[in-house]
Amino acid sequence: MKKTIPAAGKALPLHATRTTRPRASRAPKVAKARQASAGNDRQFITALARGLQVLRCFHASERYLGNLEFAARTGLPKPTISRLTHTLTGLGYLDYSPAFGKYSLGAAVLSLSYPYLASLDVRDVARPLMHELAEYAQATVSLGARDGLHMIYLEICQGSQMFRMHMAVGSRVPHGTTAMGRAYLATLAQAQRAEIIEQYREITPKQEWPKVHAGIEQAIEDYAQYGFCLSLGEWNPDVWAVGTPMASSDGSRILAFNVSGPVFNMTRARLISDIGPRLCDLRDRVLSATGGNF
């Protein structure tokens, strides 16, 4: 029987699955943290940012959302939400359902996402190498990029019929507790990393922050020592993972690879002595093939 690993949280029965979604209570904090990062930037257009906040409210398992749900998840006033959804519907980014009195994402959203993915030639280069490593490790190998205070999956290769991450391209995972997110943070300049960590602290429950912060600090040390970072059940107790960053030649873009596997197969010793070095080799081969241009 195929075992489906939950995306986050406690282990689920074999017949159950779960998709990741941020806690509803954190959503307004995430939005505020993003706006705070703009600081006093006079070029920052708040109205545009708010419209994009609305589009980001949807999760993979949800088709319809109403204005009340948008307001709760963004922290924006209901009158503002009404104007935003009206405008987004007129532009084709939202579709309104009279039967449900709610909105779904419109086809125009694809006009933004598909060109981005299609332009990432690095995925075509990385995919066969990722498949090769996934088969070897009998694990899941992924490629992701930063999306605010999360990492978003750009490519996923499954290597085992017995273990499959219940994730898809476009799924998001947090920075602080995942190997992919920690790898991204570890390669940043200290000042930029400190800024993101502070934003992440603001959306993390106080009782969880000491453990999360300690994990990030350990990941930075691991990256300096090994060239990769670990997540040993902190994001998902059933999953141990290793991640490494990949920066473009001009430094304008940072992606990250990771390998995730079941705890019974991914020991710390194996991650450090075998899987981690192989993942770094994969990264180096992709950099060589692309010339660091992606």
N, C-alpha and C positions, 0 to 999 in steps of 0.2 A: 504494500500500500504506500502511495506517495505521501510523504509528510509535508504539509504546508506550514512553513514557519511564519508566525505572526509578524507583522511589520514592527510592532513595538509593544511594550508592556508585558503582562504575564503570558505564560504559555497557554495555548488554546488546545482543545481536543483536536484529533487528527482530521475530523470532518469540518472543522470551523476555520474561517479565515478572517482577517481583519485588515483594513486599510488604514494607513497612518493619517492622522489629522491633528492639527494643533488643538489644544484645549480651548474651548470657546472663550473662557475667561481671559486667556492670554492674547487673543487677537487684537483688541484695542491697544494693548501694550506694545505689540509688535509694530503696529501702524505708527504709534507715537515714536517708537525708537527709530524707525526709518525716517520720519520727518525730522527728528532731532538731529540725525546724521547730516541733514542738509544745512543745519546750523543757521547762520545768517547769510546764506548764499542768495544773493539778490537775483540770480538767474533761475532759481528754483520756482517752478510754477505749481503752486499748491492745488489749484483746481484740477490740473492734469493728474497730479499724484493721487488725488482722491478718486478720480474715475478709475485709475488703474487698481486702487485698493479694492474697489467693488468687484472688478473682474477676478482678483486674486482670492476672493472669498470661497469660490467653488472648490470642492474636494472631489477626488476621483469617484467616490461612491454616490455623489449627489448630482441629480439632474436639475432640480428646481430649487430656487431660493426666493424668498419674498423680501420686501423692503424692511420688515422688522428684523429679519435675520441679517441682512446687510448692515443695518444700523448697529446691531449687537456685536457683530464681528469687526466692524471698523471703528466703532466709537463715534461715528459721525451723527449729527442730528437727523431726524427723520425727514424734515423738509429738504435738507441737502441731498439725502439719499434719493428722494423722489425725483428731484431734478436730474441727478446723475443717471438714474436708471432710464428716465425718459430720453435723455440725450444718447445714451449708449444703445438703446433700442432703435432710435432713429438712424444711427450709424451702422447698425447691423451686428454690433458686438454682443447684444443681448436679444433674445426672442421672448416675447410675452405670451403666456398661455392664459386665455380667459377662463378656461376650465378650472385651472388651479389657482388663478390669481397670483401667479409667481413667474419668475424669469428663469430661462436657461441660457447657456452660452450660445451665441450666434456663430454662423459660419465665418464671419469676418475675423474671428479670433485666429483661424487657421492662416489667414493672410499674414499674421505676425509670427506665429510659431513655426510654420513649415519652412519659410525661407531661411530662418535661423538654423534649423536642423540640417536643411539641405546644403547650406553653405559650410558646414563643419566637415571638411574633407578628412579631418583627423579621425572621425568615427570610422570611415572606410578603411583607413590604415590600421587602426587599433583593433577592429572587430575580429579578424582572424587570429591575431595574437591573444586577444582576450578569450576566445573560444578554446584555444590551445591550453592556456593556463587553467581555465575553468574545468576542462576535462581532466587535466593532470591532478588538480587539487580536489576534484569532486566537490566543487563549491561554486559560488556565484561571483563573477567578476564584473565590476561596474565602472563606469566613467561618469563623472559629474562636474558641475560648475556651481559657483556661488549664486544663490538667489536670496538676497537679503540676509537674514540670519539663519538660512537653511542652505543645504546643498540640493540641487535638482539633478535627477538622473538623466543623462544624455544617451547612454547605451548600457544594456544589461545582457550578459551572456550566462546562461545557466549550464552547469557542468554535471549535474547529478539528477537522476530521476527520483532519488530518495530525499533530496533536499532542494527546495526552491524558495527563494525569497519572494514573498507576495508583494512585489513591487513592479512598476512599469516605467517606461520613459515618461518623464514629466512628474513622477512622484518626488516628494521632498522629504528630507531627513534633517535633523538638527545638527548644528556645528559642534556643540560642546560634548556630545556623548558618542558620536560615530567616528570611525576611523577615517572616513572620507573627509568629514568636516574638520577634524583635528589636523589632518594633513594639510588642508588648505590654510588653517590658522598658523600652523608651525612655520610655513615658508614666508609669511608676511613680515614686513619690517616691523620692528617693535612698536612704534607709535600707532601704526594702522591696526596691528593686532590688538593692542590695548583698547583702542576705540571700539572695535567689534566686541571684544570680551565684555566691556562695560555695558554695551547695549544688550548683550545676551544675559548679563546678570540681572538687568532690569525686568526681563520677562520670565526669569526663573524663580520658582517659589523659594523663599528664604531658607527653608529647611533643607532644600536640595542643593543650594548653591555651593557650600563648602566641598561637597563630594564632586560636583561637576567641575569646579575650578581646579581642584587637585588633579582631576583626570586630564584637564587641558595642560596644566603645568608639566605633568609627567609625559604627556605626548610631545611637548616641546623638547624635553630632555631626550626622549627616545629618538626623535627625528635628528637631533644633533649627533647622537651616538650611532644610529643604525641607518638613517636615511629614510625611515618610515615610522608610522605611528600605529598604536594598537588601540582596540576597544574590546575589552574582555568582559562582555556581558553587561556593560553599563547602559547601552541603548536597548538591548534586548537580551534577557538572561539566557536565551537559547542560542545566541549567536556571538561568536568571537570573530574579530576581523582585523585586517591590517590595511593601511592606506598610505599612499605616497603622492605628493603633488607633482604637477608638470607645468612649468611656466613657459610661455612663448618666448621666442628669442628677444623680442623687444620689451618684454615684461608687462605688456598690456593685458594679458589674459592668463589666468591661472586655472587649470583644471586639476582634477584629482582622480586617481584610480584606487579601487579597493577590492579586496577579496574577502568575502563573508562565508563562513561555514558553520556547521553545527558544533557545539561545544565538545562533543565526544570525538570529533575529528580534527579540530583546530586547537591543539595545545599551544601554550605559550612558546615552548621550545621549538615546535614545528614552525610557528609563525615567524620566529626570529631567525632560525637557522636555514629555513627552506623557502617558505611561501613569500616572506618579505623580500629576500634577495631576488627571487624570480619576478616579483612584481616590479621591483626597481629596474630589472633588466628589460621587462616589457616596456616600461616608461621610456628607457633610454633608446630602445629600438624605434619607438614611435617618434621620438624627438629627432633621431637620425634620419628617418624616412621622410619627415615633413620639413626638416631644416628648422624646426621650431616655429614654423609659420602656420598659425591656426587661430 
